[in-house]
Amino acid sequence: MPDSRPRRRFRLPFVDSLSGRLLLLTVIFVILGEVLIYLPSIARFRLVFLEARLASAHLASLALEDRDMEVTPGLEKVLLDNSMVVAVTLSRPGRPDLMLGELAPAARTVDLRQQTPFTLIRDALDCLLKTEPRLIRVIGPAPMAPEMMVDVLFQERDLRDEMRAYSIRILTLTIVLSAIVAALLYAAIERLMVRPMRQMAAAVIAFREAPEDPARMMPPSGRSDEIGIVQRELAMMQQSVRRALEQKSRLAGLGAAVAKLNHDLRNLLSTALLNADRIEREASPAVRRLLPPMITALDRAITLCGRSLGFATTETPAPDRTRLDLAQVVEEVLATVDPDPPAAPDDPLLPAADPGPIARACAIPAGTTVLADHDLLYRILANLVRNALEAMQTAAPPPDGHRLVVAIGRGSGDEIAIRVDDTGPGLPPKAAAHLFEPFTGSARPGGTGLGLVIARDLARAHGGDLTLDSTGPEGTRFTLHLPVR
């Protein structure tokens, strides 16, 4: 049976690290750059060598111009040996050619007048790679007399030896230069990039192991480059995750507590409701007029207990939408939150004559309807109204007194906007910045900040939203957006 396990590829541990890969790439790039420099350099070296041979052969052939001088075989050999050529021919326009040595068949002919950069590089590599001894013929103009053509024949072995020696010097320089550049570049990037990234990787691993531990947080960086930005964003992200985990832990504890208290609280409320029904049947007419709001509140409290566990487990109940009279719901909220309000003036939009009490008014036109869940809409409005009343009760009243107005605001064509305005002192900056965050958005000491969070969740469950439009010393305005359909 064939082995189906994946085969492990052989890898060098050094290459698995970022610094190792960086060093290896640096060496490769430096060597590649040196190769690109070496090819034209060796071609140029070969061209200079050939031109030097032409110049030496031209000087040797000048001895033939003196007709009175006899060129003996010994002198000819000395001239050719000093020029390091086998034979030389000097062609002069309008005059006979001069020649030293004996011509022989050449394995390769090079005409310096027809050389291009490509042919120079090609011929240089060909010369380096050949190993057998061979004669090479070179034709070109005389360096000191361009009108003359010099034709020399010499052993290619001399050129090959010089080119190989030159290549060894270039290779040695390349190795030294690669080592120096790679070491400097490696040290610089190791300090500027690799080490900070290694620290960030270690911080992420440590934070993943214990995100609740403040000691595992990455310290902020003072760098202004991209790595510094990543370090600061990572530190901020760790703080946000840690706060979110703390909030979820608190919510989990709250859910456990609510689950334990839910059963007992519902029993107590049910008992109170039964006693209220009994009192309603046996009490006097005056007492009976006061009992319906209390019975309604007990019914709503029992329903809330049934849904409280769902809120604690971050499960928003699905709304049971019906067509509601919005003004009637608002009046019910105002009456239930404070059953004994002070007398308000005839015009609901005007403040009370007494600047001390809080004037409350429902400025919603009669007949305005909304498609929503009655209990959930009541909870949203009750939370907003209660927060507004508490804020105004703890602040000095303005000259014309505090007032709370629930009215219809500006909404889009497919939504209705319910506006809750108060003349309180406004929200603190910290509370406004974290308004819809559990345990951080409370504006009063001891508050949990869950009221507005739950109210917004209920609004979004209806397909709408809850927003803070404005807040300041002149008052605060919340707007509840609900879809029309």
C-alpha positions, -999 to 999 in steps of 0.1 A, spaced: 0 0 0 16 33 -10 24 58 17 -2 86 15 15 108 41 28 142 27 65 142 22 85 168 40 106 189 18 142 195 29 145 231 41 174 249 56 165 263 91 184 295 82 162 302 52 130 298 73 137 330 92 131 365 77 166 376 85 181 346 68 161 351 37 170 388 37 207 379 39 205 353 12 186 376 -12 211 404 -5 240 381 -15 221 369 -46 213 405 -57 248 417 -52 262 388 -72 237 394 -99 247 430 -101 283 421 -103 276 396 -131 258 424 -151 289 446 -145 313 418 -153 301 410 -188 307 444 -203 339 447 -182 355 415 -196 344 424 -231 361 458 -226 392 441 -212 394 419 -243 390 449 -267 417 468 -249 440 438 -251 435 434 -288 440 471 -294 473 469 -274 485 440 -296 477 461 -327 497 490 -313 527 468 -305 526 452 -339 524 486 -356 555 497 -337 573 465 -347 564 470 -384 578 506 -384 613 490 -387 604 478 -422 599 514 -435 637 520 -434 648 505 -466 685 508 -457 680 487 -426 683 449 -432 658 428 -413 675 396 -404 657 365 -392 671 372 -357 658 408 -357 625 397 -370 621 372 -343 630 398 -316 604 422 -330 577 396 -331 585 383 -296 585 418 -282 551 424 -299 539 390 -287 525 382 -322 532 354 -347 529 377 -378 520 412 -386 510 429 -419 508 467 -423 486 479 -451 492 515 -463 471 533 -489 490 538 -522 520 519 -509 530 482 -508 522 462 -477 548 455 -450 549 421 -433 568 404 -405 567 367 -398 549 340 -418 512 338 -423 493 307 -410 456 297 -410 437 313 -381 410 296 -362 391 329 -358 392 363 -374 382 394 -356 377 427 -374 376 455 -348 358 478 -372 327 456 -371 324 449 -334 292 457 -314 286 454 -277 268 421 -282 296 406 -304 322 418 -279 305 400 -250 299 369 -271 335 366 -283 348 373 -247 328 344 -233 338 322 -262 375 329 -255 371 321 -218 353 288 -224 378 275 -251 407 254 -238 425 242 -270 454 264 -283 446 282 -315 457 312 -336 435 343 -338 437 370 -365 428 406 -356 423 434 -381 421 470 -372 433 505 -378 467 515 -364 462 535 -332 488 562 -342 479 562 -379 442 555 -385 447 555 -423 468 523 -420 454 489 -413 472 464 -391 467 427 -395 482 406 -367 483 369 -359 489 357 -324 482 329 -299 448 331 -282 463 315 -252 479 347 -241 446 366 -243 427 338 -224 453 338 -196 450 375 -191 412 374 -192 411 346 -166 434 365 -143 412 395 -147 381 374 -140 397 360 -108 404 396 -96 368 405 -104 355 374 -86 375 382 -55 363 418 -55 327 405 -59 330 382 -30 345 408 -7 320 435 -19 290 411 -15 301 402 21 305 438 31 273 450 15 253 420 28 267 425 63 259 462 64 225 458 48 217 428 70 227 448 101 206 478 91 175 460 82 178 436 111 178 467 134 152 487 116 127 460 104 134 425 114 139 431 151 107 452 155 87 426 135 101 398 157 90 418 188 55 423 173 53 386 165 63 377 201 38 403 214 9 388 193 18 352 205 19 363 241 -13 382 238 -31 353 222 -20 330 251 -34 354 278 -54 384 263 -67 394 297 -32 399 312 -23 436 310 14 426 311 10 409 277 1 442 261 26 456 235 41 489 246 34 519 223 62 528 199 76 563 193 86 555 157 71 577 129 75 552 100 52 525 88 64 500 114 58 525 141 22 529 128 17 492 128 31 489 164 8 517 177 -22 502 159 -14 468 173 -12 482 208 -46 500 203 -61 468 189 -49 448 219 -64 474 242 -97 472 224 -98 434 224 -90 434 261 -118 459 269 -142 438 247 -132 406 266 -137 424 299 -172 436 288 -181 401 276 -170 387 309 -192 412 327 -221 404 304 -216 367 310 -216 373 348 -247 394 344 -264 367 324 -257 341 350 -270 364 377 -301 372 358 -307 336 351 -306 328 388 -328 358 398 -353 354 370 -373 326 385 -376 340 420 -384 375 407 -412 363 384 -428 344 413 -427 376 435 -442 397 407 -469 371 400 -478 371 437 -480 409 437 -502 408 406 -526 383 422 -528 406 453 -534 436 431 -563 418 413 -578 409 447 -575 445 459 -591 458 428 -622 436 434 -626 446 471 -612 481 473 -630 514 471 -637 532 438 -609 557 446 -584 529 451 -596 510 420 -587 541 399 -551 539 410 -547 501 405 -548 498 366 -514 515 361 -499 494 388 -514 462 373 -501 472 339 -467 478 353 -467 444 370 -477 427 337 -449 445 319 -424 436 346 -433 399 344 -429 401 306 -396 418 310 -384 390 333 -393 365 307 -372 384 281 -343 395 304 -324 362 299 -324 368 262 -309 403 266 -282 389 290 -272 364 264 -271 391 236 -301 377 219 -325 405 208 -361 394 208 -380 395 175 -406 423 175 -443 414 172 -452 444 150 -487 459 152 -501 493 142 -499 515 173 -511 550 182 -477 567 188 -492 596 209 -509 571 231 -477 551 237 -458 583 246 -485 594 270 -484 560 286 -446 563 290 -448 598 305 -475 586 329 -457 555 340 -422 569 344 -435 596 368 -472 590 377 -476 624 394 -461 650 371 -465 687 379 -492 706 361 -482 716 326 -495 746 307 -522 744 280 -496 746 252 -475 714 255 -445 731 238 -442 759 264 -423 754 296 -441 754 329 -448 786 348 -428 773 378 -391 770 367 -385 744 394 -406 714 381 -399 696 349 -425 702 322 -432 672 301 -451 673 268 -461 650 240 -460 671 208 -470 642 185 -501 649 164 -532 628 171 -536 599 147 -499 593 141 -494 556 139 -463 534 138 -457 498 130 -438 484 161 -439 460 190 -458 478 219 -437 464 247 -403 470 230 -413 505 218 -424 513 254 -390 501 267 -371 523 242 -391 554 250 -391 548 287 -354 545 288 -349 577 269 -375 596 290 -361 582 323 -325 592 314 -337 627 304 -356 632 337 -326 620 358 -302 643 339 -325 673 345 -332 665 382 -294 666 390 -288 700 372 -297 735 380 -328 746 361 -326 773 334 -345 806 339 -376 792 322 -374 758 339 -366 723 326 -387 707 300 -390 674 282 -406 672 248 -413 641 227 -421 651 191 -419 640 155 -386 649 139 -374 649 103 -371 615 88 -367 601 53 -397 590 32 -397 554 44 -392 561 81 -406 580 111 -383 599 134 -393 602 171 -374 630 188 -368 632 226 -355 667 237 -345 678 272 -329 709 287 -304 690 308 -267 698 311 -257 675 283 -236 643 283 -200 643 295 -175 639 266 -164 604 278 -200 592 280 -208 607 245 -178 590 230 -188 555 244 -225 561 245 -236 527 230 -209 506 247 -218 485 277 -204 496 311 -186 526 296 -214 549 282 -231 557 315 -234 594 324 -242 590 361 -221 574 389 -230 537 394 -247 534 360 -240 504 338 -246 520 304 -268 491 294 -300 510 289 -290 528 257 -273 497 244 -305 476 248 -326 505 235 -305 507 203 -306 469 199 -344 470 201 -346 498 176 -324 479 152 -345 448 157 -373 469 142 -351 477 112 -344 512 125 -318 529 147 -313 551 177 -289 581 174 -276 610 195 -283 641 174 -269 668 197 -258 673 233 -245 703 252 -253 729 279 -285 737 261 -298 701 263 -297 667 246 -316 653 217 -320 616 209 -338 604 177 -355 571 173 -358 560 136 -384 534 128 -394 522 94 -429 530 81 -434 496 65 
